[in-house]
Amino acid sequence: LIARNNKLYFKDKLQFFLSLLTPIILIVLFLTFLGNVYRESLTNVASLFGETLDDGTINAFVSGWLFSSILATSCITVAFCSNVLINDKISKANQDFKIAPVKKSTLQVSYLVSNFLSTLIVCGTVLLISIVYFLFVGWFFSFADIVLLFINIVFTSLIGSLAASIVWQFVSSQGAQSAVCTLIGSMYGFLCGAYMPISQFSPAIQHFVSLLPGTYSTVLFRHYYTHQVLDNLTESLSPEAIEGIRSSFDASIEFFGTNVSISTMFIISIVTIIVLLGVYLLVVNFKKFKKHNKQNKLNHA
């Protein structure tokens, strides 16, 4: 069932394209004007502290910021747009499974796991592309950075898959699916700071965003893609300048004035996964219980 669901997703070229729409838009925006905006912003932040940066460092930092934005959005948007459950509801394939010797719990797990694997494959490919890119333009990573980036992809993809699986339990039409995917793609790209740094938001929005677990996944991507670049500048930049760049470009974040450590961000992701898993099990079991009661009433009547 998992293999079947994954094949259906990658075979559907339109669905695959729509799931990558937000990252594609982000790349187009970056190539047209965002790249220059980030370069100028980084130069301006450094100049505030009386420092200058060379072009190689600026390009490495901005490229890392771009890849972190793509991964931060892809882990969620791909998860929401790669779910085969809605397509099965529309095509009535789920009705066929009801008369097949397959438990409903097995079917639900197959949708969740295939969604997670599809998201992981796409985002893992993006990570691989970024590694190849930095091998050619300049290497700023340790082996631990790559491992922790992949772990963060796993955690964030699982968060996206669980959230999507919960939402899709209540959706059964193509129009509703398109509306949800469009809403998630546009809103999440904004809220996670993919289009502009969270530090540029108003204080009220920054406080709201700091309550969202996905924000910390984004900051983790930012941190591991950029911290080696900034660490290499410790001899030429003051600690205040480096910290100013980190906070301005979301490589670090505060929760109502308190700096959030890297380990705490990972803990937030793990707790979020546990909570979403509990909600998912409650939703699935509640729907099963509701259908069972409805069937008993019909039989009694």
NUVEX-57070 format. One record per residue (C-alpha): residue in three letters; x, y, z. Coordinates in pm, whole numbers, plus 32768, in hexadecimal, padded with zeros to 4 digits. Layout:
! NUVEX-57070
ALAXYZ...
! end
This chain:
! NUVEX-57070
LEU800080008000ILE811B80F28052ALA81C880A57F07ARG807E80CC7E4FASN803C82237EEBASN819C82A07E9ELYS8180822F7D34LEU803482E27D0CTYR80C684267D95PHE81FE842D7CBCLYS813983B67B8BASP804784DB7BA8LYS811A85EE7B0ALEU802087027B5AGLN800986A87CC9PHE8183868C7CDDPHE81AB87E37C3DLEU80A988837D24SER815987F57E56LEU829988A57DE5LEU81EB89E87D82THR82528AAE7EB7PRO83C68A507E9BILE83BA8A9F7D25ILE83208BF47D6BLEU842B8C2F7E74ILE85448BDE7D7EVAL84AE8CC37C75LEU848A8DDF7D70PHE85EF8DA67DE5LEU867C8DAE7C85THR85B68EE57C24PHE85E08FC97D4FLEU85E88F1F7EA6GLY87528EB57E7BASN87C3901C7E4AVAL86E690917F68TYR87858F958057ARG88E48FED7FE3GLU88A3915E801CSER88029118816DLEU892A904581DDTHR8A1B9154816EASN8950925D8224VAL894091948367ALA8ABA91668360SER8AF092D88313LEU8A2393388446PHE8B3F92A48512GLY8C4A93468439GLU8CA091FE8389THR8CB0918C821ELEU8C7F90328182ASP8D1B8FA08047ASP8C3F8F287F27GLY8C908DB77F60THR8C198DC280C7ILE8AE08E83806AASN8A868D8E7F54ALA8AC18C608037PHE89E98CF2814BVAL88CF8D598060SER88D58C077FAEGLY88BD8B5780FDTRP87998C378156LEU86EC8BD9800FPHE87178A61803FSER86A28A7881A7SER85698B30812EILE85248A288026LEU8545890C811FALA847989BD822ATHR835589E88139SER8379889F807CCYS836487C681B5ILE8205885181F0THR817B88A48096VAL81E9875A7FFAALA814E869D811DPHE8000874A80E7CYS800087237F6DSER808685BE7F4FASN7F7085118011VAL7EC584057F3ELEU7DA483E28035ILE7CD384F77F94ASN7D08846B7E36ASP7C9083177EB0LYS7B5B83BA7F46ILE7B11846F7DFFSER7B4B833B7D23LYS7A8F825E7E1FALA7BC0817E7E39ASN7B9081867FB3GLN7A4480D17F7CASP7B017FB47ED5PHE7BE57F968001LYS7AB87F6E80E4ILE7A637E1F8044ALA7BD07DB58031PRO7C767CE88147VAL7D277E1E81CCLYS7CF57EB28325LYS7C90801F8331SER7DAE80638421THR7EA37FCC8327LEU7E1580A68214GLN7E3381E182EAVAL7F998192834ASER7FF3815581DCTYR7F7682B2817ELEU803A83538298VAL817F82968259SER817382C380DDASN81338437810CPHE825C845081F6LEU833F838C8109SER82D7845D7FDATHR8323859D8099LEU846C85118116ILE84D684AC7FB7VAL848E86057F26CYS853186C48045GLY865685D38055THR869186177EE4VAL8693878E7F2ALEU87968753803DLEU886C86887F4CILE8856879B7E44SER88C5889D7F45ILE89ED87C37FAAVAL8A5C87A37E3ETYR8A2D891A7E0EPHE8B0A89747F36LEU8C1288787ECCPHE8C45894D7D95VAL8C1D8AAD7E20GLY8CBC8A7E7F77TRP8C9589838092PHE8C1F8A0A81E1PHE8B9A88CF828DSER8C0E87C38379PHE8B94865B836FALA8AC886A184A9ASP8A1A87C583F9ILE89A886E082DEVAL892C85D683D0LEU886D86D384A3LEU87D98772836APHE8757861D8301ILE86CF85D9845EASN861987278452ILE858B86C782FCVAL850B85808391PHE846A863184BBTHR83D0874B83EBSER8352865B82DELEU82B0858583EAILE820B86BA847FGLY818887198326SER810C85B882DALEU805785978427ALA7FB686EE8405ALA7F4D86A2829ESER7EC1854C82FDILE7DED85ED840CVAL7D6386F78321TRP7D1C86038206GLN7C3D853282E8PHE7B3A864982C5VAL7B6986968151SER7ACD85CC8038SER7ABF86AF7F04GLN7BBA872A7E03GLY7B5488947E38ALA7B8D88847FAFGLN7CDC87D97F7BSER7D4F88E77E87ALA7CDB89F87F75VAL7D988960809CCYS7ED7892C7FD0THR7ECA8A917F4DLEU7E8D8B1D80A8ILE7FA48A518146GLY80978AA1802DSER80628C18803DMET80318C4A81B2TYR81418B5F822CGLY82458BF48144PHE81FC8D4581DFLEU81E08CD7834BCYS831E8C07834AGLY83E48D2E82C1ALA84308C97816CTYR83DB8DD980B2MET84668ECD81B1PRO85188E9F82FFILE843B8E7E8431SER85088F9284D1GLN846D908383D5PHE830B903B8450SER825791168549PRO828990B786BAALA8125902D86CDILE815A8F4385A5GLN82B08EDD8629HIS82128E778773PHE81028DB686BBVAL81FF8D0685DBSER82CF8CA6870ALEU81A68BD78782LEU81AB8B008646PRO828189C38659GLY82DB89DC84E8THR83938B22852BTYR849C8A6C85F3SER84CC896A84DETHR850C8A8C83F0VAL86098B2B84DBLEU86BE89DC84F6PHE86DF89D0837BARG875D8B37837EHIS88588AEA8491TYR88FA89B983F1TYR890B8A578298THR89AC8B9C830EHIS8A618B72845BGLN8BA88AF183C5VAL8BB28C1F82DCLEU8B8D8D0A8404ASP8C7E8C4284DCASN8D8A8C7583D3LEU8D5D8DED83FBTHR8DB18DFD856DGLU8F088E8F8522SER8E848FA1843DLEU8D348FED84E1SER8CE690478648PRO8C078F5D8716GLU8AFD906D8718ALA8AFE907D859BILE8AE38F028578GLU89C78EEE8673GLY891A900F85C1ILE89298F4F8478ARG88AA8E108521SER877A8EBB85B8SER87328F8C8481PHE872B8E58839FASP86798D66848CALA87AD8C9284D7SER87468CBF8643ILE85FA8D1286E6GLU856D8D91882DPHE84308D2588DEPHE83A18E60897EGLY84FE8EE789C3THR85A28D9B8A20ASN869C8D03892CVAL86398BA288C1SER87598AA988B3ILE878F89AE879BSER87488882887DTHR8602892488EFMET8595894C8784PHE85C987D78747ILE850487888883ILE83E888668806SER83E1879E86C1ILE83D68652877BVAL82BF86C88863THR81FD874B8735ILE821A85F6868CILE8198854687C4VAL8072863787E7LEU8013861E8676LEU802D84A38682GLY7F3F849F87ABVAL7E4A858586F6TYR7E6184AD85BCLEU7E10836F867ELEU7CEE841C872EVAL7C5B849B85E6VAL7C7A834C8535ASN7BEA82898659PHE7AD28386868CLYS7A6783688522LYS7A7481EE853DPHE79A781F8867FLYS78AB82E585DFLYS787D820484B1HIS785C80D28591ASN77478178865DLYS769681E48520GLN76A080818499ASN761C7FF485E2LYS74F780E785D7LEU74A580808473ASN74B67F1184CEHIS73D97F4C85FFALA72DB800A852A
! end
